Every structure is written in structure tokens, then in C-alpha cells.
């Protein structure tokens, strides 16, 4: 097993990622855009992946324009099937735009996969105009992203070494406190953190398991690193842990944490801040 957990991450084949978590990201993206209450103007999607967030912006926010960036050329090819946005290859930690260009700068499910999350957020803030919305969301790997939690619980029961590969251990930033601190450190005001819950209902066990064989992301990367016998053992361990409905479906939920705020206009005297924004009382459910 590699000593570098990120060596098992792969982000190239958009259709396989779509079958894995992209389909669930679409539901989160729609709710994320809704709660931002931002419409019109120029939008930037940082780390667009297969285009789930781009699609939600185009459908719900009536943007003047949308620019979307990703480092993965494979994902960009897949995302470009969404008309209405301009797609470019770029690094989230070095955005190729002048300062203050966009009215909304957003990102979905990317922050924890960059080398320096703080730098990414600083860049998002830099290219936003004063008063613009800056926002992102990430999976709740340690808690209610249930399809992935069931997987790693089974993997660690069979292979203690898998604990170092679990996204919950790798990405402690994917929690309300660290997300708030990151945004406040970058100079974002009126920071709000909340949870978005969406149902993830699998038709049957094959619908749940087959995407883990696609090699896109940490958990599928781990499966690909196993021999056939260990893959089968893991599959059966996961199967035994999941509860099925009477029709054979597997009803789970996925939670994402969202964080958003406003870029401060540093050229103006700031009025005294009111009470700090608090984390939501509970998840937004659909």
C-alpha cells in the first residue's frame, strides 16, 4: 500500500465519477445555489469537476456569465457538454484572473483535495469583487456522507491500514469549525456554515457497489489497489452492513457542509459588526 494516500485519488473519467458521487452532488448543488440567494452577475466555479454546480447555477441563478475551472482535462471534457459556460484548465490555488472580477465565486467538493486549502480560499476571495458572495461545500466525510462511511467502516474492519486512507481522517477541514475559521482568516465577512442533506437511494446493492469499481476518487482508488479476493471480501462485508428496504433498495443520506460569506470592501470604513453569524440549527433537508 502506498505511503501517500493521495496517490490513490484519480479524477479523469467524468462518467465514472458521475455514477459514483456526481449524481448525488447534483442534488446538493441545487440546494447550495438556492441558499446563496445570489442571482445575475458573473460567476466563477473553482474546480468544476463534471459540471454539477455549473448546471445548478445556469438553471437557478440567471447568471450574466459562468466561468468554470478544473485541473482535470478528463473532467473538463465531460463538463463541456453543459452549454452556457466557459470551461478552462487551471489550478484552484493560482486562479488566472485579475482581482475583483466576479460577482460570485463558488466551489463544490474540491477544497479538501487541493494542496493548500487556505491558498485556494484566498484566491477565491481575491478574484471576487467587494460585496461578492464567496462560497463552497464539501462532504461530511466523518459523519453523514453515509455511502462512503459504510465503505470505510467495512474496509477498516478488514484492513486496519485503510484508516489512513479514509477521507474522515485525511480531511479534518471538512467540518463546520475549520470551514468557518478558514473563511474568516481569508477576510470573508458574515460567514455562515450549514448542512445540506439529500437522499441517496440505491436501487439495489449493485447500484451501490459498482461505482466503487470505477477508480474515480479515494475509495474506488483503494478498491482498485486490492487483489480480486480482497475486493470480494470487502464487497461482502459492505453488503452485510447495509439495510435494504422491502423493495430491495438501499435508502441512505448524504450530508454536505456549506460555508458562505461576503467579501469585505477593504477600501471603505467598516461598520461595527453585529452578532457573529452562527452555524445553522440543523441540516437543510430535501
QUIJOMO-V790066 format. One record per backbone hydrogen bond with DSSP energy under -0.5 kcal/mol. NH is the residue of the N-H (numbers start at 1). CO is the residue of the C=O. If there is no record, write none. Layout:
((NH | CO) (NH | CO))
This chain:
((5 | 3) (7 | 4) (8 | 5) (9 | 6) (14 | 12) (17 | 13) (18 | 14) (19 | 15) (20 | 16) (21 | 17) (22 | 17) (23 | 18) (24 | 21) (25 | 21) (26 | 22) (27 | 23) (28 | 24) (29 | 25) (30 | 26) (31 | 27) (32 | 28) (33 | 29) (34 | 30) (35 | 31) (36 | 32) (37 | 33) (37 | 34) (38 | 33) (40 | 61) (43 | 41) (43 | 65) (44 | 104) (45 | 67) (46 | 44) (46 | 106) (47 | 45) (47 | 69) (48 | 69) (51 | 48) (55 | 51) (56 | 52) (57 | 53) (58 | 54) (59 | 55) (60 | 56) (61 | 57) (64 | 41) (65 | 41) (67 | 43) (68 | 86) (69 | 45) (70 | 88) (73 | 71) (76 | 72) (77 | 73) (78 | 74) (79 | 75) (80 | 76) (81 | 78) (82 | 79) (83 | 81) (85 | 82) (86 | 66) (87 | 85) (88 | 68) (90 | 70) (90 | 88) (94 | 91) (97 | 95) (100 | 126) (101 | 98) (101 | 127) (102 | 127) (103 | 42) (104 | 42) (105 | 133) (106 | 44) (107 | 135) (109 | 137) (113 | 110) (114 | 111) (120 | 116) (121 | 117) (122 | 118) (123 | 119) (124 | 120) (125 | 121) (126 | 122) (127 | 123) (128 | 124) (128 | 125) (129 | 102) (131 | 263) (132 | 129) (133 | 103) (134 | 261) (135 | 105) (136 | 259) (137 | 107) (138 | 257) (140 | 255) (141 | 139) (143 | 140) (145 | 140) (146 | 144) (146 | 253) (148 | 145) (149 | 145) (150 | 146) (151 | 147) (152 | 148) (153 | 149) (154 | 150) (155 | 151) (156 | 152) (157 | 153) (158 | 154) (159 | 155) (162 | 159) (163 | 160) (164 | 161) (165 | 162) (166 | 162) (169 | 166) (170 | 166) (171 | 167) (174 | 171) (175 | 173) (179 | 175) (180 | 176) (181 | 177) (182 | 178) (183 | 179) (184 | 180) (185 | 181) (186 | 182) (187 | 184) (188 | 183) (189 | 262) (192 | 260) (194 | 258) (196 | 256) (197 | 284) (198 | 254) (200 | 252) (202 | 200) (202 | 250) (208 | 204) (209 | 205) (210 | 206) (212 | 209) (213 | 210) (214 | 211) (217 | 10) (217 | 215) (221 | 217) (222 | 218) (223 | 219) (224 | 220) (225 | 221) (225 | 222) (226 | 222) (226 | 223) (231 | 227) (232 | 228) (233 | 229) (234 | 230) (235 | 231) (236 | 232) (237 | 233) (238 | 234) (239 | 235) (240 | 236) (241 | 237) (241 | 238) (242 | 238) (242 | 239) (245 | 249) (248 | 245) (250 | 202) (251 | 249) (252 | 200) (252 | 250) (254 | 198) (256 | 196) (257 | 138) (258 | 194) (258 | 256) (259 | 136) (260 | 192) (261 | 134) (262 | 189) (263 | 132) (264 | 187) (266 | 264) (268 | 265) (280 | 193) (284 | 195) (285 | 283) (286 | 197))
